[in-house]
Amino acid sequence: VKNHSRRTRAALGAVCLAAALTVPLSSQAQAAPAAAVPSIVPKPVSATAGHGRFELTRSTRIVAGSNAATPVAQVLAADLAPATGQRFGITRGRAHDGDIRLVLGNPGALPSEGYRLSVTSHGVTLESPSQHGLFDGVQTILQLLPPWIAHTTPLPGPWTIPAVTVTDYPRYQYRGVMLDIGRHFEPPAAVEKLIDIASAYKVNTLHLHVSDDQGFRIAIKGLPNLTTIGSQGSACATGCTTPDPGGYWTQAQYKGVVAYAAAHFMTVVPEVDTPGHNNAIIMSEYNDTANPLLNGHPQDINCSNSNPPKWNYTWDVGYSALCPASDNTWTIISTIVKQLSAMSSSPYYDLGGDEVQTITPAQYAALVNRESGIVAANGKTPMGWADGYATVAGTTPPAGSIGEAWEPGGTDAVQAVQKGMKVVMAPADHTYLDQSYPAPDKSGLGLGWACGGCDLAVNYGWDPATVTAGVTDKNIIGVEGALWSETLPNFTDAEYLLLPRLLAVAEIAWSPAGARTGPAFQDFASRVAAQGARFQSAGYNFFTTSQVPWRLDLTADVGHGTLALLGAPGVPTSALTAKINWGDGTTTAGTITGTAATTKTVNGLYSVGGHHTYAHGGAHHVTVTVTETNGATATVHLTI
Ligand code: TNX
């Protein structure tokens, strides 16, 4: 099968000769046309296009410059295997022409997570002072390959990388995504998928909100009621009578997710929100009178607005609180903090601290101040939502502790800085990924209070250091996108709100400060468009926002009755036509089939196929052309 693909997007007036090569993998790279800098998210510090291209072949090896580079070489080999169908060998020693080299070293005063990538037609060299930097560089290599590299089963390619030199390093050390598994349970496999998604865009911190009023999700030794009672429900809109069944992780599952994150160079910050947002804890322990860890009267933990406490699965906030005067409160908090800290990889432990209405400021301060000491005694730096932890009178967060600032306008960030804290910027009007999309979205997913109906340009159009006066990059350690889950009963729905918006958060966290509106946003949106077929190949759900110029991507995929695979995010088959030139003077209409979009799910990749009987045997050069009603076209040449 010979394959030569060409895509154009008439709407953009752009024509791009993409690739030419032989399938199975061959070493015949061809001269590239004058190349544009390729689409990489987050945008690298610098990228200069070269001439020609590198091609993965049967003989390509991954050469680890030292034993310490080998784990990252293994990551690259594992990521290349499904779509190429090839297990690239990993070796030590000298690289040959056609190899990919991973070297630990510092080619020019790069910060620890920085990397330098050089791609020529002869080989790929990736160099970084750290394994983490090599991993970041590997993500760039994967994005330079065709989007089909994310496909989960083998495709013929071609697997080429345009010649380029990249020098890159992050703006912020903390690049986070938060998932709320308290409101809705998610199994470990879903969170591992989130790790796959986020780490590909150089996000390095997974903040897991494991408890909220509606559910407690991690088994804690000595406090079995937290999961036998506390994990059984989930968030449910007002008036809803049957919440989804909840669920919890065993400690082995939690450790498994932490290990999976570590393999993707992500650390896990656990959050058990206190003293509010913890009705599930109070419901679990209020009647736990026989528990030997408690004193027989655990009812004194309850400082909620209702005594005895009642389940409330609605989206209300602020009605529950643990009492700081109760010894049982401290037994419960110490037990949880100790076990979660021991299992978690981040230097931070998040004690929550947001939205408490049923205790006094003095009670609030007493609780978070004592909990900060417990966190520190367990070897972690305390982190908390800055609206409470940094802001309520009497709180004394330790110097260097972390305030996560979510208030639009950054009032809470100012307070955190005044208390000597470092800040993670998560302004809700830009980074709350649980907010709804604008029309024509009909998913019904998402809340609206922070930026309801906000699309990608809103998530992208801001800068952490200019949210508010007095909070600059001296104070800010990073940026986080928060995916609260009141409206998200399953991870497919969560992905729909997450993508493509997480990419805006990832770029703001990684790339140098700069313009984020007008042409800068258009540039970002066109780089996001290049991720569409990638998301579809990987099986990710996403919102096909009209702010992104999604494109047609076509590649050879010859099977029974099929010739090519088509990425056309957001485009129904009714808006597409296919033509097959069979190479013997015959042209027929092709069929385009695949899974249609629903109001909450993106369409799948489409198969383009047709049937033809040749009069004569031998090799035939076939051209498949797909045209969208708006004039966009994509073409692939193959030989059958
Ligand atoms: C605010 S701001 C919350 C969460 C909700 C979210 C919904 C903050 C720290 N907490 O409890 O889930 O809004 O958007």
Residues whose N, C-alpha, C, O or C-beta is under 5 A from the ligand:
A	BS01	TNX	D354 W385 W406 D434 L447 W484
